[in-house]
């Protein structure tokens, strides 16, 4: 009876490790996929570096890694 329980436990453990446990390589690829998806979508809102107003990324001006809501704010920053 104990032998049957041990065999069933071993089979369940083997199935778990074969099908459900992820490998470290899979975890790394998931992390890199998350980093790539960090890019801003066109409808996301960002804060202007000068005045603090939130505007859509599509409408903003990107200069030196900072977002500006208008050319006037960009000129003030320089």
Secondary structure by P-SEA (a helix, b strand, c coil): caaaaaaaaaaaaaaaaacccccaaaaaaaaaaaaaaccccccbbbbcccccccccccccccccccccccaaaaaaac
